[in-house]
Amino acid sequence: MPDSAFSVLKPPVLERLEKEGFLEASPIQQLSIPAILRGENVLLIAPTGTGKTLAAILPVLDEFLEKRSSE
C-alpha cells in the first residue's frame, strides 16, 4: 500500500481496506485520519462522495479494536 493516511491504521483495519480495494486515501482522509487519531477535534467538510464517513469511522474503529484486543 502506498504511504497514505491509511498507513497509520493498525493491521486489522489496514488489511481490510486493502482487501476491499481501498488503496489510496482521498484528500479529506489524508487530512483528517491522522488528526483524529491524535485526538484532535475535527470538522469534516467536503463534497459528497469524497470519503468523509470513512475518514471519520476508520480511526474510531482502529482505536476500538486496539482497546478490545488489550483487554
PDB file of N, H, CA, C and O in Angstrom:
ATOM      1  N   MET A   1       0.857  -1.183   0.000  1.00  0.00           N
ATOM      2  CA  MET A   1       0.000   0.000   0.000  1.00  0.00           C
ATOM      3  C   MET A   1       0.893   1.233   0.000  1.00  0.00           C
ATOM      4  O   MET A   1       1.843   1.300   0.780  1.00  0.00           O
ATOM      5  N   PRO A   2       0.611   2.207  -0.856  1.00  0.00           N
ATOM      6  CA  PRO A   2       1.402   3.435  -0.860  1.00  0.00           C
ATOM      7  C   PRO A   2       1.287   4.155   0.476  1.00  0.00           C
ATOM      8  O   PRO A   2       0.321   3.974   1.217  1.00  0.00           O
ATOM      9  N   ASP A   3       2.301   4.982   0.769  1.00  0.00           N
ATOM     10  H   ASP A   3       3.085   5.130   0.166  1.00  0.00           H
ATOM     11  CA  ASP A   3       2.267   5.747   2.004  1.00  0.00           C
ATOM     12  C   ASP A   3       1.077   6.707   1.959  1.00  0.00           C
ATOM     13  O   ASP A   3       0.984   7.567   1.083  1.00  0.00           O
ATOM     14  N   SER A   4       0.185   6.542   2.910  1.00  0.00           N
ATOM     15  H   SER A   4       0.260   5.843   3.622  1.00  0.00           H
ATOM     16  CA  SER A   4      -1.003   7.386   2.954  1.00  0.00           C
ATOM     17  C   SER A   4      -1.507   7.447   4.376  1.00  0.00           C
ATOM     18  O   SER A   4      -0.915   6.854   5.278  1.00  0.00           O
ATOM     19  N   ALA A   5      -2.586   8.154   4.578  1.00  0.00           N
ATOM     20  H   ALA A   5      -3.067   8.636   3.845  1.00  0.00           H
ATOM     21  CA  ALA A   5      -3.205   8.226   5.897  1.00  0.00           C
ATOM     22  C   ALA A   5      -3.630   6.847   6.361  1.00  0.00           C
ATOM     23  O   ALA A   5      -3.703   6.597   7.564  1.00  0.00           O
ATOM     24  N   PHE A   6      -3.911   5.950   5.433  1.00  0.00           N
ATOM     25  H   PHE A   6      -3.852   6.153   4.455  1.00  0.00           H
ATOM     26  CA  PHE A   6      -4.296   4.600   5.815  1.00  0.00           C
ATOM     27  C   PHE A   6      -3.143   3.875   6.517  1.00  0.00           C
ATOM     28  O   PHE A   6      -3.380   3.009   7.358  1.00  0.00           O
ATOM     29  N   SER A   7      -1.913   4.220   6.181  1.00  0.00           N
ATOM     30  H   SER A   7      -1.720   4.924   5.497  1.00  0.00           H
ATOM     31  CA  SER A   7      -0.767   3.507   6.747  1.00  0.00           C
ATOM     32  C   SER A   7      -0.605   3.741   8.246  1.00  0.00           C
ATOM     33  O   SER A   7       0.146   3.010   8.892  1.00  0.00           O
ATOM     34  N   VAL A   8      -1.278   4.728   8.817  1.00  0.00           N
ATOM     35  H   VAL A   8      -1.888   5.322   8.293  1.00  0.00           H
ATOM     36  CA  VAL A   8      -1.201   4.945  10.269  1.00  0.00           C
ATOM     37  C   VAL A   8      -2.207   4.074  11.019  1.00  0.00           C
ATOM     38  O   VAL A   8      -2.206   4.041  12.250  1.00  0.00           O
ATOM     39  N   LEU A   9      -3.061   3.374  10.285  1.00  0.00           N
ATOM     40  H   LEU A   9      -3.062   3.400   9.285  1.00  0.00           H
ATOM     41  CA  LEU A   9      -4.037   2.488  10.912  1.00  0.00           C
ATOM     42  C   LEU A   9      -3.388   1.146  11.227  1.00  0.00           C
ATOM     43  O   LEU A   9      -2.421   0.745  10.580  1.00  0.00           O
ATOM     44  N   LYS A  10      -3.918   0.472  12.205  1.00  0.00           N
ATOM     45  H   LYS A  10      -4.704   0.797  12.731  1.00  0.00           H
ATOM     46  CA  LYS A  10      -3.358  -0.804  12.631  1.00  0.00           C
ATOM     47  C   LYS A  10      -3.754  -1.933  11.672  1.00  0.00           C
ATOM     48  O   LYS A  10      -4.719  -1.806  10.918  1.00  0.00           O
ATOM     49  N   PRO A  11      -2.994  -3.043  11.707  1.00  0.00           N
ATOM     50  CA  PRO A  11      -3.171  -4.114  10.712  1.00  0.00           C
ATOM     51  C   PRO A  11      -4.598  -4.615  10.461  1.00  0.00           C
ATOM     52  O   PRO A  11      -4.954  -4.791   9.296  1.00  0.00           O
ATOM     53  N   PRO A  12      -5.435  -4.854  11.471  1.00  0.00           N
ATOM     54  CA  PRO A  12      -6.764  -5.385  11.108  1.00  0.00           C
ATOM     55  C   PRO A  12      -7.544  -4.451  10.190  1.00  0.00           C
ATOM     56  O   PRO A  12      -8.183  -4.905   9.240  1.00  0.00           O
ATOM     57  N   VAL A  13      -7.497  -3.165  10.461  1.00  0.00           N
ATOM     58  H   VAL A  13      -6.979  -2.796  11.232  1.00  0.00           H
ATOM     59  CA  VAL A  13      -8.230  -2.196   9.640  1.00  0.00           C
ATOM     60  C   VAL A  13      -7.529  -2.023   8.297  1.00  0.00           C
ATOM     61  O   VAL A  13      -8.177  -2.000   7.251  1.00  0.00           O
ATOM     62  N   LEU A  14      -6.223  -1.904   8.328  1.00  0.00           N
ATOM     63  H   LEU A  14      -5.696  -1.922   9.177  1.00  0.00           H
ATOM     64  CA  LEU A  14      -5.441  -1.721   7.103  1.00  0.00           C
ATOM     65  C   LEU A  14      -5.614  -2.900   6.149  1.00  0.00           C
ATOM     66  O   LEU A  14      -5.788  -2.710   4.945  1.00  0.00           O
ATOM     67  N   GLU A  15      -5.565  -4.113   6.686  1.00  0.00           N
ATOM     68  H   GLU A  15      -5.424  -4.267   7.664  1.00  0.00           H
ATOM     69  CA  GLU A  15      -5.733  -5.304   5.844  1.00  0.00           C
ATOM     70  C   GLU A  15      -7.118  -5.358   5.211  1.00  0.00           C
ATOM     71  O   GLU A  15      -7.265  -5.756   4.055  1.00  0.00           O
ATOM     72  N   ARG A  16      -8.121  -4.960   5.966  1.00  0.00           N
ATOM     73  H   ARG A  16      -8.002  -4.637   6.905  1.00  0.00           H
ATOM     74  CA  ARG A  16      -9.485  -4.974   5.415  1.00  0.00           C
ATOM     75  C   ARG A  16      -9.635  -3.938   4.311  1.00  0.00           C
ATOM     76  O   ARG A  16     -10.283  -4.193   3.295  1.00  0.00           O
ATOM     77  N   LEU A  17      -9.038  -2.773   4.510  1.00  0.00           N
ATOM     78  H   LEU A  17      -8.512  -2.565   5.335  1.00  0.00           H
ATOM     79  CA  LEU A  17      -9.080  -1.742   3.468  1.00  0.00           C
ATOM     80  C   LEU A  17      -8.456  -2.268   2.175  1.00  0.00           C
ATOM     81  O   LEU A  17      -9.017  -2.102   1.092  1.00  0.00           O
ATOM     82  N   GLU A  18      -7.299  -2.899   2.300  1.00  0.00           N
ATOM     83  H   GLU A  18      -6.843  -3.034   3.180  1.00  0.00           H
ATOM     84  CA  GLU A  18      -6.631  -3.460   1.131  1.00  0.00           C
ATOM     85  C   GLU A  18      -7.508  -4.508   0.457  1.00  0.00           C
ATOM     86  O   GLU A  18      -7.646  -4.522  -0.766  1.00  0.00           O
ATOM     87  N   LYS A  19      -8.103  -5.389   1.267  1.00  0.00           N
ATOM     88  H   LYS A  19      -7.991  -5.379   2.261  1.00  0.00           H
ATOM     89  CA  LYS A  19      -8.958  -6.450   0.731  1.00  0.00           C
ATOM     90  C   LYS A  19     -10.142  -5.865  -0.038  1.00  0.00           C
ATOM     91  O   LYS A  19     -10.553  -6.416  -1.059  1.00  0.00           O
ATOM     92  N   GLU A  20     -10.685  -4.760   0.447  1.00  0.00           N
ATOM     93  H   GLU A  20     -10.351  -4.312   1.276  1.00  0.00           H
ATOM     94  CA  GLU A  20     -11.841  -4.128  -0.190  1.00  0.00           C
ATOM     95  C   GLU A  20     -11.444  -3.207  -1.346  1.00  0.00           C
ATOM     96  O   GLU A  20     -12.308  -2.634  -2.009  1.00  0.00           O
ATOM     97  N   GLY A  21     -10.141  -3.067  -1.588  1.00  0.00           N
ATOM     98  H   GLY A  21      -9.439  -3.533  -1.049  1.00  0.00           H
ATOM     99  CA  GLY A  21      -9.684  -2.271  -2.723  1.00  0.00           C
ATOM    100  C   GLY A  21      -9.450  -0.806  -2.444  1.00  0.00           C
ATOM    101  O   GLY A  21      -9.267  -0.019  -3.373  1.00  0.00           O
ATOM    102  N   PHE A  22      -9.453  -0.424  -1.180  1.00  0.00           N
ATOM    103  H   PHE A  22      -9.601  -1.063  -0.425  1.00  0.00           H
ATOM    104  CA  PHE A  22      -9.163   0.970  -0.829  1.00  0.00           C
ATOM    105  C   PHE A  22      -7.657   1.099  -0.654  1.00  0.00           C
ATOM    106  O   PHE A  22      -7.127   0.816   0.421  1.00  0.00           O
ATOM    107  N   LEU A  23      -6.970   1.524  -1.703  1.00  0.00           N
ATOM    108  H   LEU A  23      -7.400   1.755  -2.575  1.00  0.00           H
ATOM    109  CA  LEU A  23      -5.515   1.571  -1.682  1.00  0.00           C
ATOM    110  C   LEU A  23      -4.959   2.962  -1.425  1.00  0.00           C
ATOM    111  O   LEU A  23      -3.840   3.103  -0.933  1.00  0.00           O
ATOM    112  N   GLU A  24      -5.723   3.976  -1.749  1.00  0.00           N
ATOM    113  H   GLU A  24      -6.632   3.862  -2.149  1.00  0.00           H
ATOM    114  CA  GLU A  24      -5.264   5.349  -1.548  1.00  0.00           C
ATOM    115  C   GLU A  24      -6.321   6.144  -0.806  1.00  0.00           C
ATOM    116  O   GLU A  24      -7.516   6.035  -1.084  1.00  0.00           O
ATOM    117  N   ALA A  25      -5.864   6.935   0.131  1.00  0.00           N
ATOM    118  H   ALA A  25      -4.894   7.023   0.356  1.00  0.00           H
ATOM    119  CA  ALA A  25      -6.778   7.806   0.872  1.00  0.00           C
ATOM    120  C   ALA A  25      -7.113   9.030   0.026  1.00  0.00           C
ATOM    121  O   ALA A  25      -6.274   9.539  -0.717  1.00  0.00           O
ATOM    122  N   SER A  26      -8.348   9.489   0.153  1.00  0.00           N
ATOM    123  H   SER A  26      -9.030   9.076   0.757  1.00  0.00           H
ATOM    124  CA  SER A  26      -8.751  10.720  -0.526  1.00  0.00           C
ATOM    125  C   SER A  26      -8.138  11.913   0.223  1.00  0.00           C
ATOM    126  O   SER A  26      -7.653  11.754   1.343  1.00  0.00           O
ATOM    127  N   PRO A  27      -8.158  13.079  -0.376  1.00  0.00           N
ATOM    128  CA  PRO A  27      -7.589  14.250   0.309  1.00  0.00           C
ATOM    129  C   PRO A  27      -8.199  14.508   1.697  1.00  0.00           C
ATOM    130  O   PRO A  27      -7.468  14.829   2.634  1.00  0.00           O
ATOM    131  N   ILE A  28      -9.507  14.373   1.838  1.00  0.00           N
ATOM    132  H   ILE A  28     -10.101  14.112   1.077  1.00  0.00           H
ATOM    133  CA  ILE A  28     -10.133  14.606   3.146  1.00  0.00           C
ATOM    134  C   ILE A  28      -9.671  13.549   4.152  1.00  0.00           C
ATOM    135  O   ILE A  28      -9.503  13.845   5.336  1.00  0.00           O
ATOM    136  N   GLN A  29      -9.469  12.336   3.685  1.00  0.00           N
ATOM    137  H   GLN A  29      -9.605  12.096   2.724  1.00  0.00           H
ATOM    138  CA  GLN A  29      -8.977  11.270   4.563  1.00  0.00           C
ATOM    139  C   GLN A  29      -7.524  11.514   4.944  1.00  0.00           C
ATOM    140  O   GLN A  29      -7.139  11.277   6.089  1.00  0.00           O
ATOM    141  N   GLN A  30      -6.713  11.985   4.004  1.00  0.00           N
ATOM    142  H   GLN A  30      -7.026  12.179   3.074  1.00  0.00           H
ATOM    143  CA  GLN A  30      -5.313  12.307   4.288  1.00  0.00           C
ATOM    144  C   GLN A  30      -5.204  13.355   5.390  1.00  0.00           C
ATOM    145  O   GLN A  30      -4.333  13.265   6.255  1.00  0.00           O
ATOM    146  N   LEU A  31      -6.071  14.327   5.357  1.00  0.00           N
ATOM    147  H   LEU A  31      -6.779  14.400   4.654  1.00  0.00           H
ATOM    148  CA  LEU A  31      -6.028  15.413   6.344  1.00  0.00           C
ATOM    149  C   LEU A  31      -6.614  15.007   7.690  1.00  0.00           C
ATOM    150  O   LEU A  31      -6.099  15.402   8.736  1.00  0.00           O
ATOM    151  N   SER A  32      -7.674  14.232   7.670  1.00  0.00           N
ATOM    152  H   SER A  32      -8.092  13.911   6.821  1.00  0.00           H
ATOM    153  CA  SER A  32      -8.420  14.012   8.908  1.00  0.00           C
ATOM    154  C   SER A  32      -8.024  12.778   9.712  1.00  0.00           C
ATOM    155  O   SER A  32      -8.024  12.838  10.941  1.00  0.00           O
ATOM    156  N   ILE A  33      -7.692  11.679   9.075  1.00  0.00           N
ATOM    157  H   ILE A  33      -7.692  11.630   8.076  1.00  0.00           H
ATOM    158  CA  ILE A  33      -7.416  10.450   9.824  1.00  0.00           C
ATOM    159  C   ILE A  33      -6.286  10.631  10.836  1.00  0.00           C
ATOM    160  O   ILE A  33      -6.467  10.281  12.002  1.00  0.00           O
ATOM    161  N   PRO A  34      -5.122  11.166  10.436  1.00  0.00           N
ATOM    162  CA  PRO A  34      -4.064  11.356  11.439  1.00  0.00           C
ATOM    163  C   PRO A  34      -4.488  12.302  12.573  1.00  0.00           C
ATOM    164  O   PRO A  34      -4.156  12.065  13.734  1.00  0.00           O
ATOM    165  N   ALA A  35      -5.211  13.358  12.241  1.00  0.00           N
ATOM    166  H   ALA A  35      -5.480  13.551  11.298  1.00  0.00           H
ATOM    167  CA  ALA A  35      -5.655  14.311  13.265  1.00  0.00           C
ATOM    168  C   ALA A  35      -6.618  13.661  14.253  1.00  0.00           C
ATOM    169  O   ALA A  35      -6.522  13.893  15.458  1.00  0.00           O
ATOM    170  N   ILE A  36      -7.530  12.860  13.757  1.00  0.00           N
ATOM    171  H   ILE A  36      -7.607  12.672  12.778  1.00  0.00           H
ATOM    172  CA  ILE A  36      -8.485  12.176  14.632  1.00  0.00           C
ATOM    173  C   ILE A  36      -7.747  11.188  15.534  1.00  0.00           C
ATOM    174  O   ILE A  36      -8.051  11.088  16.723  1.00  0.00           O
ATOM    175  N   LEU A  37      -6.788  10.464  14.979  1.00  0.00           N
ATOM    176  H   LEU A  37      -6.541  10.546  14.014  1.00  0.00           H
ATOM    177  CA  LEU A  37      -6.020   9.514  15.788  1.00  0.00           C
ATOM    178  C   LEU A  37      -5.194  10.210  16.867  1.00  0.00           C
ATOM    179  O   LEU A  37      -4.907   9.622  17.909  1.00  0.00           O
ATOM    180  N   ARG A  38      -4.811  11.469  16.615  1.00  0.00           N
ATOM    181  H   ARG A  38      -5.044  11.947  15.768  1.00  0.00           H
ATOM    182  CA  ARG A  38      -4.087  12.245  17.636  1.00  0.00           C
ATOM    183  C   ARG A  38      -5.032  12.801  18.695  1.00  0.00           C
ATOM    184  O   ARG A  38      -4.587  13.412  19.666  1.00  0.00           O
ATOM    185  N   GLY A  39      -6.326  12.593  18.513  1.00  0.00           N
ATOM    186  H   GLY A  39      -6.687  12.096  17.724  1.00  0.00           H
ATOM    187  CA  GLY A  39      -7.304  13.075  19.477  1.00  0.00           C
ATOM    188  C   GLY A  39      -7.737  14.511  19.256  1.00  0.00           C
ATOM    189  O   GLY A  39      -8.344  15.118  20.139  1.00  0.00           O
ATOM    190  N   GLU A  40      -7.439  15.057  18.103  1.00  0.00           N
ATOM    191  H   GLU A  40      -6.946  14.564  17.386  1.00  0.00           H
ATOM    192  CA  GLU A  40      -7.837  16.431  17.794  1.00  0.00           C
ATOM    193  C   GLU A  40      -9.317  16.480  17.425  1.00  0.00           C
ATOM    194  O   GLU A  40      -9.879  15.505  16.928  1.00  0.00           O
ATOM    195  N   ASN A  41      -9.929  17.620  17.675  1.00  0.00           N
ATOM    196  H   ASN A  41      -9.472  18.412  18.079  1.00  0.00           H
ATOM    197  CA  ASN A  41     -11.300  17.842  17.218  1.00  0.00           C
ATOM    198  C   ASN A  41     -11.254  18.177  15.731  1.00  0.00           C
ATOM    199  O   ASN A  41     -10.453  19.000  15.288  1.00  0.00           O
ATOM    200  N   VAL A  42     -12.122  17.529  14.978  1.00  0.00           N
ATOM    201  H   VAL A  42     -12.773  16.860  15.338  1.00  0.00           H
ATOM    202  CA  VAL A  42     -12.086  17.680  13.527  1.00  0.00           C
ATOM    203  C   VAL A  42     -13.501  17.888  13.002  1.00  0.00           C
ATOM    204  O   VAL A  42     -14.435  17.203  13.419  1.00  0.00           O
ATOM    205  N   LEU A  43     -13.649  18.824  12.096  1.00  0.00           N
ATOM    206  H   LEU A  43     -12.890  19.380  11.757  1.00  0.00           H
ATOM    207  CA  LEU A  43     -14.906  19.036  11.382  1.00  0.00           C
ATOM    208  C   LEU A  43     -14.629  18.736   9.917  1.00  0.00           C
ATOM    209  O   LEU A  43     -13.822  19.414   9.281  1.00  0.00           O
ATOM    210  N   LEU A  44     -15.297  17.720   9.381  1.00  0.00           N
ATOM    211  H   LEU A  44     -15.952  17.169   9.898  1.00  0.00           H
ATOM    212  CA  LEU A  44     -15.062  17.307   8.003  1.00  0.00           C
ATOM    213  C   LEU A  44     -16.057  17.995   7.078  1.00  0.00           C
ATOM    214  O   LEU A  44     -17.268  17.803   7.194  1.00  0.00           O
ATOM    215  N   ILE A  45     -15.540  18.784   6.176  1.00  0.00           N
ATOM    216  H   ILE A  45     -14.556  18.940   6.082  1.00  0.00           H
ATOM    217  CA  ILE A  45     -16.370  19.477   5.191  1.00  0.00           C
ATOM    218  C   ILE A  45     -15.769  19.209   3.819  1.00  0.00           C
ATOM    219  O   ILE A  45     -14.656  19.642   3.523  1.00  0.00           O
ATOM    220  N   ALA A  46     -16.508  18.498   2.995  1.00  0.00           N
ATOM    221  H   ALA A  46     -17.412  18.147   3.236  1.00  0.00           H
ATOM    222  CA  ALA A  46     -16.062  18.170   1.646  1.00  0.00           C
ATOM    223  C   ALA A  46     -17.291  17.756   0.841  1.00  0.00           C
ATOM    224  O   ALA A  46     -18.329  17.430   1.417  1.00  0.00           O
ATOM    225  N   PRO A  47     -17.179  17.766  -0.479  1.00  0.00           N
ATOM    226  CA  PRO A  47     -18.314  17.364  -1.310  1.00  0.00           C
ATOM    227  C   PRO A  47     -18.743  15.915  -1.063  1.00  0.00           C
ATOM    228  O   PRO A  47     -17.983  15.097  -0.543  1.00  0.00           O
ATOM    229  N   THR A  48     -19.964  15.634  -1.449  1.00  0.00           N
ATOM    230  H   THR A  48     -20.581  16.297  -1.871  1.00  0.00           H
ATOM    231  CA  THR A  48     -20.498  14.278  -1.367  1.00  0.00           C
ATOM    232  C   THR A  48     -19.616  13.323  -2.163  1.00  0.00           C
ATOM    233  O   THR A  48     -19.146  13.647  -3.254  1.00  0.00           O
ATOM    234  N   GLY A  49     -19.401  12.136  -1.592  1.00  0.00           N
ATOM    235  H   GLY A  49     -19.782  11.872  -0.706  1.00  0.00           H
ATOM    236  CA  GLY A  49     -18.655  11.111  -2.303  1.00  0.00           C
ATOM    237  C   GLY A  49     -17.150  11.207  -2.202  1.00  0.00           C
ATOM    238  O   GLY A  49     -16.436  10.560  -2.968  1.00  0.00           O
ATOM    239  N   THR A  50     -16.651  12.007  -1.264  1.00  0.00           N
ATOM    240  H   THR A  50     -17.231  12.532  -0.641  1.00  0.00           H
ATOM    241  CA  THR A  50     -15.198  12.181  -1.148  1.00  0.00           C
ATOM    242  C   THR A  50     -14.581  11.375  -0.015  1.00  0.00           C
ATOM    243  O   THR A  50     -13.365  11.415   0.173  1.00  0.00           O
ATOM    244  N   GLY A  51     -15.392  10.645   0.743  1.00  0.00           N
ATOM    245  H   GLY A  51     -16.379  10.612   0.590  1.00  0.00           H
ATOM    246  CA  GLY A  51     -14.844   9.774   1.777  1.00  0.00           C
ATOM    247  C   GLY A  51     -14.904  10.304   3.193  1.00  0.00           C
ATOM    248  O   GLY A  51     -14.145   9.857   4.053  1.00  0.00           O
ATOM    249  N   LYS A  52     -15.792  11.248   3.452  1.00  0.00           N
ATOM    250  H   LYS A  52     -16.409  11.611   2.753  1.00  0.00           H
ATOM    251  CA  LYS A  52     -15.897  11.823   4.810  1.00  0.00           C
ATOM    252  C   LYS A  52     -16.299  10.783   5.846  1.00  0.00           C
ATOM    253  O   LYS A  52     -15.714  10.729   6.928  1.00  0.00           O
ATOM    254  N   THR A  53     -17.279   9.966   5.530  1.00  0.00           N
ATOM    255  H   THR A  53     -17.754  10.010   4.651  1.00  0.00           H
ATOM    256  CA  THR A  53     -17.756   8.978   6.502  1.00  0.00           C
ATOM    257  C   THR A  53     -16.657   7.988   6.840  1.00  0.00           C
ATOM    258  O   THR A  53     -16.431   7.692   8.014  1.00  0.00           O
ATOM    259  N   LEU A  54     -15.977   7.477   5.842  1.00  0.00           N
ATOM    260  H   LEU A  54     -16.160   7.717   4.888  1.00  0.00           H
ATOM    261  CA  LEU A  54     -14.879   6.555   6.075  1.00  0.00           C
ATOM    262  C   LEU A  54     -13.759   7.225   6.870  1.00  0.00           C
ATOM    263  O   LEU A  54     -13.149   6.601   7.738  1.00  0.00           O
ATOM    264  N   ALA A  55     -13.493   8.485   6.574  1.00  0.00           N
ATOM    265  H   ALA A  55     -13.989   8.992   5.868  1.00  0.00           H
ATOM    266  CA  ALA A  55     -12.458   9.229   7.289  1.00  0.00           C
ATOM    267  C   ALA A  55     -12.785   9.353   8.773  1.00  0.00           C
ATOM    268  O   ALA A  55     -11.884   9.323   9.611  1.00  0.00           O
ATOM    269  N   ALA A  56     -14.043   9.489   9.099  1.00  0.00           N
ATOM    270  H   ALA A  56     -14.776   9.513   8.419  1.00  0.00           H
ATOM    271  CA  ALA A  56     -14.453   9.634  10.495  1.00  0.00           C
ATOM    272  C   ALA A  56     -14.540   8.292  11.215  1.00  0.00           C
ATOM    273  O   ALA A  56     -14.236   8.204  12.404  1.00  0.00           O
ATOM    274  N   ILE A  57     -14.948   7.265  10.511  1.00  0.00           N
ATOM    275  H   ILE A  57     -15.195   7.336   9.544  1.00  0.00           H
ATOM    276  CA  ILE A  57     -15.171   5.964  11.143  1.00  0.00           C
ATOM    277  C   ILE A  57     -13.890   5.155  11.322  1.00  0.00           C
ATOM    278  O   ILE A  57     -13.728   4.487  12.343  1.00  0.00           O
ATOM    279  N   LEU A  58     -12.985   5.202  10.359  1.00  0.00           N
ATOM    280  H   LEU A  58     -13.117   5.745   9.530  1.00  0.00           H
ATOM    281  CA  LEU A  58     -11.786   4.364  10.433  1.00  0.00           C
ATOM    282  C   LEU A  58     -10.957   4.582  11.699  1.00  0.00           C
ATOM    283  O   LEU A  58     -10.568   3.599  12.330  1.00  0.00           O
ATOM    284  N   PRO A  59     -10.672   5.817  12.097  1.00  0.00           N
ATOM    285  CA  PRO A  59      -9.901   5.989  13.328  1.00  0.00           C
ATOM    286  C   PRO A  59     -10.635   5.482  14.568  1.00  0.00           C
ATOM    287  O   PRO A  59     -10.011   4.953  15.488  1.00  0.00           O
ATOM    288  N   VAL A  60     -11.942   5.641  14.594  1.00  0.00           N
ATOM    289  H   VAL A  60     -12.449   6.070  13.847  1.00  0.00           H
ATOM    290  CA  VAL A  60     -12.736   5.149  15.725  1.00  0.00           C
ATOM    291  C   VAL A  60     -12.674   3.625  15.772  1.00  0.00           C
ATOM    292  O   VAL A  60     -12.463   3.044  16.837  1.00  0.00           O
ATOM    293  N   LEU A  61     -12.855   2.979  14.628  1.00  0.00           N
ATOM    294  H   LEU A  61     -13.026   3.451  13.763  1.00  0.00           H
ATOM    295  CA  LEU A  61     -12.781   1.528  14.554  1.00  0.00           C
ATOM    296  C   LEU A  61     -11.383   1.042  14.940  1.00  0.00           C
ATOM    297  O   LEU A  61     -11.242   0.050  15.656  1.00  0.00           O
ATOM    298  N   ASP A  62     -10.366   1.735  14.471  1.00  0.00           N
ATOM    299  H   ASP A  62     -10.481   2.541  13.890  1.00  0.00           H
ATOM    300  CA  ASP A  62      -8.984   1.394  14.777  1.00  0.00           C
ATOM    301  C   ASP A  62      -8.736   1.409  16.290  1.00  0.00           C
ATOM    302  O   ASP A  62      -8.158   0.471  16.839  1.00  0.00           O
ATOM    303  N   GLU A  63      -9.173   2.470  16.950  1.00  0.00           N
ATOM    304  H   GLU A  63      -9.642   3.232  16.503  1.00  0.00           H
ATOM    305  CA  GLU A  63      -8.993   2.586  18.400  1.00  0.00           C
ATOM    306  C   GLU A  63      -9.835   1.547  19.150  1.00  0.00           C
ATOM    307  O   GLU A  63      -9.384   0.979  20.144  1.00  0.00           O
ATOM    308  N   PHE A  64     -11.039   1.307  18.676  1.00  0.00           N
ATOM    309  H   PHE A  64     -11.406   1.769  17.868  1.00  0.00           H
ATOM    310  CA  PHE A  64     -11.909   0.312  19.303  1.00  0.00           C
ATOM    311  C   PHE A  64     -11.249  -1.064  19.283  1.00  0.00           C
ATOM    312  O   PHE A  64     -11.207  -1.753  20.302  1.00  0.00           O
ATOM    313  N   LEU A  65     -10.741  -1.455  18.132  1.00  0.00           N
ATOM    314  H   LEU A  65     -10.776  -0.895  17.304  1.00  0.00           H
ATOM    315  CA  LEU A  65     -10.108  -2.768  18.007  1.00  0.00           C
ATOM    316  C   LEU A  65      -8.855  -2.875  18.856  1.00  0.00           C
ATOM    317  O   LEU A  65      -8.570  -3.932  19.418  1.00  0.00           O
ATOM    318  N   GLU A  66      -8.106  -1.785  18.950  1.00  0.00           N
ATOM    319  H   GLU A  66      -8.338  -0.927  18.493  1.00  0.00           H
ATOM    320  CA  GLU A  66      -6.903  -1.800  19.798  1.00  0.00           C
ATOM    321  C   GLU A  66      -7.278  -1.980  21.265  1.00  0.00           C
ATOM    322  O   GLU A  66      -6.686  -2.804  21.962  1.00  0.00           O
ATOM    323  N   LYS A  67      -8.246  -1.221  21.726  1.00  0.00           N
ATOM    324  H   LYS A  67      -8.726  -0.551  21.160  1.00  0.00           H
ATOM    325  CA  LYS A  67      -8.666  -1.333  23.140  1.00  0.00           C
ATOM    326  C   LYS A  67      -9.258  -2.708  23.434  1.00  0.00           C
ATOM    327  O   LYS A  67      -9.017  -3.286  24.494  1.00  0.00           O
ATOM    328  N   ARG A  68     -10.021  -3.216  22.501  1.00  0.00           N
ATOM    329  H   ARG A  68     -10.217  -2.747  21.640  1.00  0.00           H
ATOM    330  CA  ARG A  68     -10.659  -4.528  22.671  1.00  0.00           C
ATOM    331  C   ARG A  68      -9.606  -5.638  22.753  1.00  0.00           C
ATOM    332  O   ARG A  68      -9.748  -6.570  23.544  1.00  0.00           O
ATOM    333  N   SER A  69      -8.562  -5.540  21.945  1.00  0.00           N
ATOM    334  H   SER A  69      -8.447  -4.782  21.302  1.00  0.00           H
ATOM    335  CA  SER A  69      -7.531  -6.582  21.936  1.00  0.00           C
ATOM    336  C   SER A  69      -6.624  -6.509  23.152  1.00  0.00           C
ATOM    337  O   SER A  69      -5.966  -7.493  23.489  1.00  0.00           O
ATOM    338  N   SER A  70      -6.577  -5.357  23.820  1.00  0.00           N
ATOM    339  H   SER A  70      -7.112  -4.558  23.546  1.00  0.00           H
ATOM    340  CA  SER A  70      -5.724  -5.213  25.002  1.00  0.00           C
ATOM    341  C   SER A  70      -6.419  -5.655  26.285  1.00  0.00           C
ATOM    342  O   SER A  70      -5.792  -5.682  27.344  1.00  0.00           O
ATOM    343  N   GLU A  71      -7.695  -5.999  26.212  1.00  0.00           N
ATOM    344  H   GLU A  71      -8.205  -5.977  25.352  1.00  0.00           H
ATOM    345  CA  GLU A  71      -8.425  -6.425  27.411  1.00  0.00           C
ATOM    346  C   GLU A  71      -8.190  -7.884  27.721  1.00  0.00           C
ATOM    347  O   GLU A  71      -8.731  -8.402  28.698  1.00  0.00           O
TER     348      GLU A  71
END
